[in-house]
Amino acid sequence: MVGIVVDAGDGPADQAVLDGLTAARRAVLAADMVPLVVAARGGTLPDGTPVQRTFATVRSVELDAVLLAGGGAPGTDALPARDAKAGADSVAAVDPRVAMLVQEAFRHGKAIGGWGRGTQTLAALGLVGVSGVVTGDEGGGDDEAASAVDAVVELLASHRVWDRFPARLGG
């Protein structure tokens, strides 16, 4: 299961997110994995893609990897006071539930990838350049998404990103 987080609305800038999502879903399916689209609210995205989980209902334990197709902008139902434990105070541009999902996946040693605004979210969470966190090449759109998926698939060959937790011998 690969969770793909999107924050696609109705604006023209969101078409790039939807295009990248389509490319990522195809690449995940081609790798014999199951894509799970995660958005701020249920239903369908503007392009008709069904949303399988919401920011409020997804947890990292049901996923093998997390991809950020969009920025995970705060949903209208995100309440910073209620979600303070998820980091709402520290990263205002990211929905606190998305921040919690990504941070939990990181602590669980799972592969994490992103492209476009997803890369900005990873940067806001302090996860760019960290072991097991990959970003799409700067080619744009479909190429970026496919590149991020390919890198995550490669990381999944080890099941977890074990080098995040270096073994210590001796004192």
C-alpha positions in Angstrom: 0.0 0.0 0.0 1.4 3.4 -1.1 -0.4 6.4 0.3 -0.5 9.3 -2.1 -1.3 12.6 -0.4 -2.9 15.3 -2.5 -4.4 18.7 -1.8 -5.9 19.3 -5.2 -8.6 22.0 -5.3 -10.2 23.6 -8.3 -7.6 26.1 -9.3 -5.5 25.9 -12.5 -2.3 25.4 -10.5 -3.8 22.2 -9.2 -3.8 20.6 -12.6 -0.1 19.8 -12.2 -0.9 18.0 -9.0 -3.6 16.0 -10.7 -1.4 15.1 -13.6 1.4 14.0 -11.3 -1.1 12.0 -9.3 -2.3 10.1 -12.4 1.4 9.4 -13.3 2.1 8.2 -9.8 -0.9 6.0 -9.6 0.1 4.3 -12.9 3.6 3.8 -11.8 2.5 2.4 -8.4 0.2 -0.1 -10.2 2.9 -1.0 -12.7 5.1 -1.9 -9.8 2.4 -4.3 -8.5 1.5 -2.2 -5.5 -1.7 -0.6 -4.5 -2.1 3.2 -4.6 -4.3 4.8 -1.8 -5.3 8.4 -2.6 -5.4 10.6 0.5 -7.0 14.0 0.5 -8.5 16.6 2.9 -12.0 15.3 2.4 -13.6 12.2 0.8 -15.4 11.8 -2.5 -13.6 12.4 -5.7 -11.0 14.9 -6.9 -11.8 17.3 -9.7 -10.6 14.8 -12.3 -12.9 12.1 -11.0 -10.2 10.2 -9.0 -11.7 8.6 -6.0 -10.3 9.5 -2.6 -9.8 6.4 -0.4 -8.7 8.0 2.8 -8.9 11.5 4.3 -6.3 13.4 6.3 -8.4 12.5 9.4 -8.7 8.7 8.6 -5.3 7.7 7.3 -2.5 6.3 9.6 1.0 5.3 8.6 0.6 1.8 10.0 -1.6 0.9 7.0 0.9 2.1 4.5 4.2 0.7 3.3 5.3 4.1 1.8 4.0 7.7 1.6 4.1 9.9 -1.5 3.3 13.6 -1.4 1.8 14.7 -4.7 0.7 18.0 -3.3 1.6 20.2 -0.3 -0.8 18.8 2.2 -2.2 22.3 2.8 -4.5 22.5 5.9 -8.0 21.3 5.2 -10.9 23.4 6.3 -11.6 21.0 9.1 -8.0 21.2 10.5 -8.2 22.8 14.0 -4.7 23.8 15.2 -5.8 23.8 18.9 -7.1 20.2 18.6 -4.3 19.1 16.4 -1.4 20.7 18.4 0.1 17.4 19.3 0.5 16.7 15.6 2.7 19.7 15.1 0.2 22.3 14.1 2.1 25.1 15.9 5.5 24.3 14.2 4.4 23.9 10.6 1.5 26.1 9.8 1.6 25.6 6.0 1.1 21.8 6.4 -2.1 20.2 7.6 -1.2 18.9 11.1 -2.7 15.4 10.2 -0.4 15.2 7.1 2.6 16.3 9.2 1.7 13.6 11.7 1.3 11.0 8.9 4.7 11.8 7.4 6.5 12.1 10.7 5.1 8.7 11.9 6.1 7.1 8.6 9.6 8.5 9.0 9.8 7.1 12.6 8.5 3.8 11.4 11.4 3.6 8.8 9.1 3.8 5.8 10.0 5.1 2.4 8.8 8.7 1.7 8.8 10.5 -1.6 7.5 13.7 -3.1 7.6 16.1 -6.0 6.4 19.6 -6.8 4.7 21.1 -3.8 5.2 17.8 -2.0 8.9 18.6 -1.9 8.1 21.9 -0.3 6.1 20.0 2.4 9.1 17.7 3.0 11.3 20.7 3.4 8.9 22.4 5.8 9.0 19.2 7.9 12.8 19.1 7.8 13.0 15.9 5.8 14.8 16.9 2.6 18.2 15.2 2.2 17.4 12.6 4.9 17.9 8.9 4.4 14.9 7.2 2.7 13.2 10.5 1.7 13.3 11.0 -2.0 12.1 13.7 -4.4 11.3 13.6 -8.1 13.7 14.9 -10.6 13.1 18.5 -11.6 11.8 17.5 -15.0 8.3 18.5 -14.0 4.8 16.9 -13.8 4.6 13.3 -14.9 8.4 12.8 -15.0 8.8 14.1 -11.5 6.1 11.8 -10.1 7.4 8.7 -11.9 10.9 9.5 -10.8 9.7 9.7 -7.1 7.7 6.5 -7.4 10.7 4.7 -8.9 13.0 5.8 -6.1 10.4 4.7 -3.5 10.0 1.3 -5.2 13.8 0.9 -4.9 13.7 1.7 -1.2 10.8 -0.7 -0.7 13.1 -3.6 -1.7 14.5 -3.4 1.8 11.0 -3.1 3.3 12.2 -0.4 5.7 14.9 2.3 5.5 17.2 0.6 8.0 20.0 3.1 7.8 17.9 5.7 9.6 18.6 3.7 12.7 22.3 3.0 12.8 23.4 0.1 15.0 25.7 1.1 17.8 28.2 -1.4 19.1 30.2 -0.8 22.3 29.8 2.2 24.6 
